[in-house]
């Protein structure tokens, strides 16, 4: 115990953000692959899994509750245990006749637990570290979040594919998610030992000491802690300059990508006769979950470097082009249906690299827009609108793919890039924002 404490933040920052990635990717990506393997139509799996974005959409509503009740450390441990329970629930109910309804219920549990864990983990990072430590470990947190993404979206999908050679599909996924449950519970145990106690409590007490007298009234304390912060955040958000164009940009910028992302893995898994690529599950784990994620990370790193050199305004339109034009590789894949993994991997890498590069512009706009009064809370609303922009288009993607076939669907996605261009032209990027 003492040795863990001596290690300092390095003992918990990497593992905390690795743990943050696992449930999110399980809910958003693993569920899509699993339901495709289990025979759900594109319409069904897109609709059901897109609804799982809802906890991230409404996350700002209950974030004051996480701030007001218990400590961030308590919430982190509780949510990691709940996520482990959700994974175990999916693994077990996959073996029952009611697997579809029951697994969705447990994925919902994981989604709400994961969204709450995000609130607590980011809050703990801010309260548990001073400004110098926060700056030093920001690279660690993003790196291990990406490692968690590759582990889950690449490694676990690959494992499920290998197990399908020896077991029925439901058993293979049950074993995969059961093993992930064990990992999550081990992380919870580690964090019980490694997460420091007391740091956030001291800061909370300092904050309480400057409360106005009326706010210390026991009858009004819950109004202050739960209702007032949310109202104040809404006022700060909706009184920002340029709120109209910003709302359109936040919700519609990813309109094409939300649809593409929801159908990319089913397209790879569906047979040639269905218009897909006929890849095995383990091949999708390598192509989309490993090579694709690595290319996405590379695009994001390059985007940050370029903006650091010349500012966002200089690279705004090249980044808009980068997130839009590479979507055309899916038209090629759906038309030609190549069997060469090298060609498929190259196409996926190009699209994901462009997405990572272009997404830099989107995220930096959110950061710039949130600057000012209550910046942290305003940014949380921005990310909620980002989730909404992924949820709604994703819900209709499967229906369109089933109606039109994959080739026409990807032409539609390409046409939707005009929406991205239009909303990008509405917002203004100042010269000083570098």
N, C-alpha and C positions, 0 to 999 in steps of 0.2 A: 504493500500500500504506500509506504513512504517513498519507495523507488519510483513508483508511478508519478507521485506528486513532484518529485525532483525533476522529472523529464519536462514538466511544464506543458504549454499548449501543444507541443509536437505529439504528445501522448493522446490527444483527443480531437484536434482539428481535422487531420486527415480521415480518421475513422468516422467522425461525425458526418462529414459530407459524402463519404462513401455510403454510409447508411441512409443519407437523405436521397441519394440517387436510386437505390434499389426499389423502394415501393413505387416511386413515380414511374420508373421505366416498366416495372411489372404491370402497373395499371394501364399505362398508355400504349405499350408496345407488345409485351408478352401476351397480354390478353387477346390482341388482334391475331397474332400468329397461332395461339392456342385454339381460338374459335374457328379460324380457317382450317386448321388440321382436323377439327371435330365436325366439319361439314356445314357450318352455318353459311348462309348466302352473304354476298357482299352487302346487301341491303341491311340484313340483320346485324352483322358484326359491326358495321360502321355506325349504325344508329345506337346500339347498346354501348359500345365503347366510347363513343363521343360524349354520351351523357356523363361519363365518368370524369369529364373535365369540370363538372359543375362545382365541386368543392373548392377548386382553385378560383372559379369565377366569383363565388360568394365569400371567399376567405376574409376580405376586409371586414365583413359584418361581425364575425366572431373573434377576430384578432384582439379586440379590447378585453374579451373574456380571458384569453390566455395571459394577457398582461396583468389582469386584476386578481385572478385566482391562482394560488400556488406559485411555485417558482418555475423558471424556464427549464431548469434541470429536471424537475418533477415531470413536466409535460414531455420532455424528450424521452425519458425512460418509459413513461406510460404509453406514449405513442409507438415506440419501438416494440414494446410487448404486444400492443394491439395489432400492429402490422404483422408480427410473427403469428399471432392468432388468426389473422385474415388469410395468410398464406397457407397455414395448416387447414383452415376451413375449405379453401378452394381445393387443396390436394385431396381431402377426404370426400368432399361432396361430388367430385368428378366421377367417383365410382358408383354413384346412385342414379336412379331413374330420373330424378328431378335436378340433374346436374346443371342445366342451363339457368334456371331461376336461382338456385342456391349459390352457384359460383358467382353470378352477378351480384348477389347480396353481399358476399364476402369481398368482392372487388370494391363495392361501395364502401364497406368498412375500411378497407385499405386506403381508398382515395381520401376519405375524410381524415383518417389518421395521418396520412402522408402530408396533406395540406396543413394540418395543425402542427406536425413535426417541423415543417418548413418555417412556420412562424416562430416556434420556440427555438429552433437551432440558430436562425439568423439573429434573434434577440439575444441569445446566450453569447454568441460570437461578439456582438457589440458591447454587451454589459460585462462579459468575462475578460475582455482584453482591452488594454489601453490603445490609444491611436497608433502608436508605433508598432505594437504587436499586430493590430488589425492590418496595417499596410504590409507588414512582413509576411503574414500568413495568407494573404488573399490569393496568392499563386497556389499555395498548398490546397486550399479549399476547392478552387476551380479544377485543379488537376485531378484530385481524388474523386470529385464528382464525375468527371469524364471517365475515370478508370471504372467507377461503379457502373456507368452507362454501358461501357464496352463489356464489362463482366456480365451484365444482365442481358443486354440486347444482343450481344455476340456470343458470350460463353454459355449462358443458360439456354439460349435457343439452339445452339450447336449440340449441347448435351441432350436436350429433349429430342432432337433429330436422331442422334445416335441410339438413344434408348428405344425409339420407335422401331428399330430393327429387331428388337428382341421382345418388346412388350406391346400390348394394344396402346393406341394413342392416349386414352384417358389415363392408363397406368403410367405411361412414360412421363406425361405432364405432372401426374400426381407425385411421382418420385422426384422430379426436378423441383417443383415448388415446395415439396416437403423438405428437401435439402436446403433450399433458400430460407425456409422458416428457421431451421437450425442456425444458419449463419446470422440471421437477424436477431435471434435471441442471444446468441453469443456476443454480438455487438452491444446489445442492451446490458448484458452482464459486465462487459468491459467498461462501458460508459458509467455504470454505477460506481466502478472503482476509480476511473480516470477523470471524470468531470469534477472540477473543483466546486466546493461548497462555499457559500457566503459572499462571493464577490458581487453578484447581482443584488443580493439583499441589502448590502451596504449602500449601493447606488439608489436603490428604491427608497431607503430610509432618508437619504439626502434629499431626494425629490419630494417626499412627503413633508419634510420639515419646512418647505417653503409654500405649502398649500395655504390658500386663503382660509379664514376662519369658517366661512359658510361650508366649505368643502369637507371640513373635518366632522361636520354634523353626521352622526350615524344614519339618520333618516335620508340624507342626501348623498352618502358616499357611493352607493351603487349607481346613482344617476351620473355622478361625475366620472366614475371609472368605466362605465359601460356605454352610456348613451352620449354624453357630451363629447368625448374624443371622436366618435364616429361622425357626429353632426359637424363638428369643427373641421374635420378632414374633408367632408363633402363640400363645405363652404369654400375651403382653401382650394379644392380641386376645380370646382365649377366657376370660380372667379379668376382662374388663370387666364392670361392673355392668349387669345387664339384658341379657345377651348373647342369651338365648333369644328374647325379643320382637324384639330388634334384628335377629337373623338372619332372622326371618320378614319383618320390614319391608323389609330390604335386598333380599331376593330376590323378594318378591311385590308390592311397592308398584306396580311398573310392569307387572303381569300383563296388564291390558287394553291399555295403551299399546304394549307390545311386539308384540302381535298386530295392533293397528291400524296401527302404523308400518310393519310388514312388508307389509301389503296395500294401503296407501293409494295408492301410485303404480300398482301393477298395476290397481287398481280404476278409476283415472282413465284408464288406457290401454286397457283392454279395451273392445270394442265394445258398443253398446247391447244387441245381441242376447245378449251374455254377461252382462248385468246391470251393465256398467260405464258410464262416462261418454263413452267414445269420443273422448277428447281426443288431439290430436297430441302427439308427444314434445316439441316446442318449447313447446307450451302448458303441459305439465306442468312444464317447466323454469322457466317464469314463475310458475305458480300455486303449486306445492309448493316449488320450489327457491329462489325469490326472495321472493315475497309471504309464503309460509309461514314461511321462515327469519327474515325481518324481523319478523313478528309474534311468533315465538318469542323473539327477542332482546328485543323490547319488553316482553313478559310477564316475562322474567327481570329486566330492569332495574327494572320496577315492583315486582316481588317483593322485590328487594334493598332498594329504597327504603322499602317498607312495614315490612319487618323492622327496618331501621335506625331507624325512628321509634318503633315500639312493641314490638319483640321478636317472636320466632317464635311464642311461645305464643298471643299475641293473634290472629295471622293463620293459625294452624295449620289450623283447620277450613275457613275460607274458601278456603284454598289447596288443600285436599283436594277441595273442591267444584269449584274452578276446573280441576283436572286431570281430573275425572271427567265432570261434566255436559255440557261441550261435545262430548264424543264422540258425542252424539246427532245432531249435524249430519250425520254419515255415514249414519245411518238415513234421514234426509230425502233426502239425495243419492241413495241407492240406491233409494228408493221412487219418487221423482218423476223422477229422471234428467234434471235441468234441462239445457238447452243454452246457457243464458246464462253466459258466463264471469264476469260481474260477480257473479252469485249463487254460483257455484262458488268464486270467489276469496274472497268474503266468508265463506263457510262454513269454508274451509280456514284463513283468517286467525283466525276466532273460536276454532277448535279449537287451533291452534298457540299463540295468545296465552294461552289457558287453560293449555295444557301448560307453557309457559315460566314462568307465574306459579306453578303448582303444583309444578313441578320444583324451584323455589327451596327449598321446605320439605324436600324429599327430600335435596338436596345439603347444606343446612345441618345437617340431622340427622346426616349422615355426618361432617361437620366436628366437631360437638359430641361425637359418640360417640368420635372418634379422639383427642380431647384427652387429654393425660396422657403416660404412659411410651410412648416410641417412636411418637409421634403420626403421623409421616410414613409409617412402614412399616405401621402399623395402617390408616391411610387408604387405602393401596394395596390392602389386602385388602378394604376396604369397596367400592372401585371395581371390584374383581374380581367381587365378589358382585353388584354392579350389572350388570355385563356378563352374568353368568350369568342374572340375572333377565330380560334381554332375549333371550338366546340360546334358552333352552328353550321359552318360549311362542311365540317367532317360528317355531320349527321346525314347530309343529303348525298355525300360522295358515293356511298355504296349503291343507292338507288339509281343514280345516274350511270354508274358502271354496269349495273345489271341491265338497264334499259338499252344502252347504246353499245355496250361492249367496250373493252379497254382502249382500243385504238381511237374511237370517237371521243371517249371520255378524256383521254390525254390531249386531244385537240381542244376540247372544251377548257381544260386546265390552262393550256397555253393562251387561249383567248382571254381567260380571266386575269392574265397578267396585266392587261390594260387597266384593270381596277387598281392594281398596285401602282402603276405609273400615274394614274389620275390622282389618287390620294397623296402620293408623294409630291406632286406638283402643288398641292394645296397648302402645305405647311412651309414655314420659313425657317431657314437655318442661318443664324447670325454669323457674321465674320469672326466674332470674338470667341465662338464656341469651339475650342480646340481641346 
